[in-house]
């Protein structure tokens, strides 16, 4: 009896003990993943490169992408004036012990950019064509912490330009052009950390951004900042530079300014001379006539700008002066198209057309020398006659539309003259008008001939030879346009200048 009682007691005790253990195990919660601490810093390279901006300023944002995370999750580091404030975006999640590579990207004017998933890559919402900083570091999540310091670097070849302008406003639309500069911007970052960029044509406009340094030193002020890649041949070397500054949202009413430098070394190395302060706009030459229009047409990877008027013309609808090929003096005054200039009575003929011209260019495919180029001689700078291939590029470009106009009208002008309007497809304010104002044969404009009176034509010289004494011209007429060889290079044709 006593033995049975002992067994019952032991059995009850065992049951209570198991029940208690079961309750304790069931009540234990699964361990919650701890929040990752990002002990990260970023070093600005400004002082080392003598950049316009020499340190972090309030509101600057560095985007950090982790190879162990999936797009579009990333970390945002925002400078508040004293420290980096870090915020995970799009449910960024890392686990303890995880390793990989982290890539940091800084866009000077892209703090408001958003990130999306583009087939596994981190895609920026906007391409900011300016300088940018990048850095890459390995990482390991240890004790729920990611540590490291990014040494931010400017990509090779980048150069900055700054123009003082105390009255600069965020709404200002400005651009800077120079044939040796190329706009580049960040498009996306791949999952392995590769930074993908977009590069426009050489000489395409650099967009300007208003920059007002947070802690200005004596003599510093607000102004416009431009950035781009400098061609390799010009880095650390003496070069000639021809800058065009454009201010205004409409190409037709924008203000245009030119500034040239000869034998300047603007870029001295990867660690110095990366920033250039250009003179205030008041020290530039304002251009009120013969403005370079950006139609978005590139030739051989270079942006080509077409003049808004012919050589010798003051307005879009005017024919301007007529020139024999290779002559820099016009045939006649613009006031009377049938009167030769003094000393040229009788006109040019195949016999008296300069023997120098016909002997210098002895074969086809040659390009006229600047000394014989009427566009360069009359307008200066880097204006020149277009080559035949450049005219063909304008004709075939998918970035423009060609519209025949029987009676050109624009603004206050009302001119009963035909021609083509060539309009950019991306900006309708960027256009040129090419008049069909004929050509001169002797003292007669060919549009007065019976077969041209009902179908007027416009003949323009190109810079390209066809053979000795024969050159390519660029012609327009309703329903037709193109380039063809002209066997009468003594004839007077119009010239429409271009520049890169």
WOWOLIN-V412978 format. One record per residue. N is the residue number from 0. RES is the residue in three letters. SS is DSSP state (a for helix, b for strand, c for the rest). Layout:
[[N	RES	SS] [N	RES	SS]]
This chain:
[[0	UNK	c] [1	UNK	a] [2	UNK	a] [3	UNK	a] [4	UNK	a] [5	UNK	a] [6	UNK	a] [7	UNK	a] [8	UNK	a] [9	UNK	a] [10	UNK	a] [11	UNK	a] [12	UNK	a] [13	UNK	a] [14	UNK	a] [15	UNK	a] [16	UNK	a] [17	UNK	a] [18	UNK	a] [19	UNK	a] [20	UNK	a] [21	UNK	a] [22	UNK	a] [23	UNK	a] [24	UNK	a] [25	UNK	a] [26	UNK	c] [27	UNK	c] [28	UNK	c] [29	UNK	c] [30	UNK	c] [31	UNK	c] [32	UNK	c] [33	UNK	c] [34	UNK	c] [35	UNK	c] [36	UNK	b] [37	UNK	b] [38	UNK	b] [39	UNK	b] [40	UNK	b] [41	UNK	b] [42	UNK	b] [43	UNK	c] [44	UNK	c] [45	UNK	a] [46	UNK	a] [47	UNK	a] [48	UNK	a] [49	UNK	c] [50	UNK	c] [51	UNK	c] [52	UNK	c] [53	UNK	c] [54	UNK	c] [55	UNK	c] [56	UNK	c] [57	UNK	c] [58	UNK	c] [59	UNK	c] [60	UNK	b] [61	UNK	b] [62	UNK	b] [63	UNK	b] [64	UNK	b] [65	UNK	b] [66	UNK	c] [67	UNK	c] [68	UNK	c] [69	UNK	c] [70	UNK	c] [71	UNK	c] [72	UNK	c] [73	UNK	b] [74	UNK	b] [75	UNK	b] [76	UNK	b] [77	UNK	b] [78	UNK	b] [79	UNK	c] [80	UNK	c] [81	UNK	c] [82	UNK	c] [83	UNK	b] [84	UNK	b] [85	UNK	b] [86	UNK	b] [87	UNK	b] [88	UNK	b] [89	UNK	c] [90	UNK	c] [91	UNK	c] [92	UNK	c] [93	UNK	c] [94	UNK	c] [95	UNK	c] [96	UNK	c] [97	UNK	c] [98	UNK	b] [99	UNK	b] [100	UNK	b] [101	UNK	b] [102	UNK	b] [103	UNK	b] [104	UNK	b] [105	UNK	b] [106	UNK	b] [107	UNK	c] [108	UNK	c] [109	UNK	c] [110	UNK	c] [111	UNK	c] [112	UNK	c] [113	UNK	c] [114	UNK	b] [115	UNK	b] [116	UNK	b] [117	UNK	b] [118	UNK	c] [119	UNK	c] [120	UNK	b] [121	UNK	b] [122	UNK	b] [123	UNK	b] [124	UNK	c] [125	UNK	c] [126	UNK	c] [127	UNK	c] [128	UNK	c] [129	UNK	c] [130	UNK	c] [131	UNK	b] [132	UNK	b] [133	UNK	b] [134	UNK	b] [135	UNK	b] [136	UNK	b] [137	UNK	b] [138	UNK	b] [139	UNK	b] [140	UNK	c] [141	UNK	b] [142	UNK	c] [143	UNK	c] [144	UNK	b] [145	UNK	b] [146	UNK	b] [147	UNK	b] [148	UNK	b] [149	UNK	b] [150	UNK	b] [151	UNK	c] [152	UNK	b] [153	UNK	b] [154	UNK	c] [155	UNK	c] [156	UNK	c] [157	UNK	b] [158	UNK	b] [159	UNK	b] [160	UNK	b] [161	UNK	b] [162	UNK	b] [163	UNK	b] [164	UNK	c] [165	UNK	c] [166	UNK	c] [167	UNK	c] [168	UNK	c] [169	UNK	c] [170	UNK	c] [171	UNK	c] [172	UNK	c] [173	UNK	b] [174	UNK	b] [175	UNK	b] [176	UNK	b] [177	UNK	c] [178	UNK	c] [179	UNK	c] [180	UNK	b] [181	UNK	b] [182	UNK	b] [183	UNK	b] [184	UNK	b] [185	UNK	b] [186	UNK	b] [187	UNK	b] [188	UNK	b] [189	UNK	c] [190	UNK	c] [191	UNK	c] [192	UNK	c] [193	UNK	c] [194	UNK	b] [195	UNK	b] [196	UNK	b] [197	UNK	b] [198	UNK	b] [199	UNK	b] [200	UNK	b] [201	UNK	b] [202	UNK	c] [203	UNK	c] [204	UNK	c] [205	UNK	b] [206	UNK	b] [207	UNK	c] [208	UNK	b] [209	UNK	b] [210	UNK	b] [211	UNK	c] [212	UNK	c] [213	UNK	c] [214	UNK	c] [215	UNK	c] [216	UNK	c] [217	UNK	c] [218	UNK	c] [219	UNK	c] [220	UNK	c] [221	UNK	c] [222	UNK	b] [223	UNK	b] [224	UNK	b] [225	UNK	b] [226	UNK	b] [227	UNK	b] [228	UNK	b] [229	UNK	b] [230	UNK	c] [231	UNK	a] [232	UNK	a] [233	UNK	a] [234	UNK	c] [235	UNK	c] [236	UNK	c] [237	UNK	c] [238	UNK	b] [239	UNK	b] [240	UNK	b] [241	UNK	b] [242	UNK	b] [243	UNK	b] [244	UNK	b] [245	UNK	b] [246	UNK	b] [247	UNK	c] [248	UNK	c] [249	UNK	c] [250	UNK	c] [251	UNK	c] [252	UNK	c] [253	UNK	c] [254	UNK	b] [255	UNK	b] [256	UNK	b] [257	UNK	b] [258	UNK	b] [259	UNK	b] [260	UNK	b] [261	UNK	b] [262	UNK	b] [263	UNK	b] [264	UNK	c] [265	UNK	c] [266	UNK	c] [267	UNK	c] [268	UNK	b] [269	UNK	c] [270	UNK	c] [271	UNK	b] [272	UNK	c] [273	UNK	c] [274	UNK	b] [275	UNK	b] [276	UNK	b] [277	UNK	b] [278	UNK	c] [279	UNK	c] [280	UNK	a] [281	UNK	a] [282	UNK	a] [283	UNK	c] [284	UNK	b] [285	UNK	b] [286	UNK	b] [287	UNK	c] [288	UNK	c] [289	UNK	c] [290	UNK	c] [291	UNK	b] [292	UNK	b] [293	UNK	b] [294	UNK	b] [295	UNK	b] [296	UNK	b] [297	UNK	b] [298	UNK	b] [299	UNK	c] [300	UNK	c] [301	UNK	b] [302	UNK	b] [303	UNK	b] [304	UNK	b] [305	UNK	b] [306	UNK	b] [307	UNK	c] [308	UNK	c] [309	UNK	c] [310	UNK	c] [311	UNK	c] [312	UNK	c] [313	UNK	c] [314	UNK	c] [315	UNK	c] [316	UNK	c] [317	UNK	c] [318	UNK	c] [319	UNK	c] [320	UNK	c] [321	UNK	c] [322	UNK	b] [323	UNK	c] [324	UNK	c] [325	UNK	c] [326	UNK	c] [327	UNK	c] [328	UNK	c] [329	UNK	c] [330	UNK	c] [331	UNK	b] [332	UNK	c] [333	UNK	c] [334	UNK	c] [335	UNK	c] [336	UNK	c] [337	UNK	c] [338	UNK	c] [339	UNK	b] [340	UNK	c] [341	UNK	c] [342	UNK	c] [343	UNK	c] [344	UNK	c] [345	UNK	c] [346	UNK	c] [347	UNK	c] [348	UNK	c] [349	UNK	c] [350	UNK	c] [351	UNK	c] [352	UNK	c] [353	UNK	c] [354	UNK	a] [355	UNK	a] [356	UNK	a] [357	UNK	a] [358	UNK	a] [359	UNK	a] [360	UNK	c] [361	UNK	c] [362	UNK	c] [363	UNK	c] [364	UNK	c] [365	UNK	c] [366	UNK	b] [367	UNK	c] [368	UNK	c] [369	UNK	a] [370	UNK	a] [371	UNK	a] [372	UNK	c] [373	UNK	a] [374	UNK	a] [375	UNK	a] [376	UNK	a] [377	UNK	a] [378	UNK	a] [379	UNK	c] [380	UNK	c] [381	UNK	c] [382	UNK	c] [383	UNK	b] [384	UNK	b] [385	UNK	c] [386	UNK	c] [387	UNK	a] [388	UNK	a] [389	UNK	a] [390	UNK	a] [391	UNK	a] [392	UNK	a] [393	UNK	a] [394	UNK	a] [395	UNK	a] [396	UNK	c] [397	UNK	c] [398	UNK	c] [399	UNK	b] [400	UNK	b] [401	UNK	b] [402	UNK	b] [403	UNK	b] [404	UNK	b] [405	UNK	c] [406	UNK	c] [407	UNK	c] [408	UNK	b] [409	UNK	b] [410	UNK	c] [411	UNK	c] [412	UNK	b] [413	UNK	b] [414	UNK	c] [415	UNK	c] [416	UNK	c] [417	UNK	c] [418	UNK	b] [419	UNK	b] [420	UNK	b] [421	UNK	b] [422	UNK	b] [423	UNK	b] [424	UNK	c] [425	UNK	c] [426	UNK	c] [427	UNK	c] [428	UNK	c] [429	UNK	c] [430	UNK	b] [431	UNK	b] [432	UNK	b] [433	UNK	b] [434	UNK	b] [435	UNK	c] [436	UNK	c] [437	UNK	b] [438	UNK	c] [439	UNK	b] [440	UNK	b] [441	UNK	c] [442	UNK	c] [443	UNK	b] [444	UNK	b] [445	UNK	a] [446	UNK	a] [447	UNK	a] [448	UNK	c] [449	UNK	a] [450	UNK	a] [451	UNK	a] [452	UNK	a] [453	UNK	c] [454	UNK	c] [455	UNK	c] [456	UNK	b] [457	UNK	b] [458	UNK	b] [459	UNK	b] [460	UNK	b] [461	UNK	b] [462	UNK	b] [463	UNK	b] [464	UNK	b] [465	UNK	b] [466	UNK	b] [467	UNK	c] [468	UNK	c] [469	UNK	b] [470	UNK	b] [471	UNK	b] [472	UNK	b] [473	UNK	b] [474	UNK	b] [475	UNK	b] [476	UNK	b] [477	UNK	c] [478	UNK	c] [479	UNK	b] [480	UNK	b] [481	UNK	b] [482	UNK	b] [483	UNK	b] [484	UNK	b] [485	UNK	b] [486	UNK	c] [487	UNK	c] [488	UNK	c] [489	UNK	c] [490	UNK	c] [491	UNK	b] [492	UNK	b] [493	UNK	b] [494	UNK	c] [495	UNK	c] [496	UNK	b] [497	UNK	b] [498	UNK	b] [499	UNK	c]]
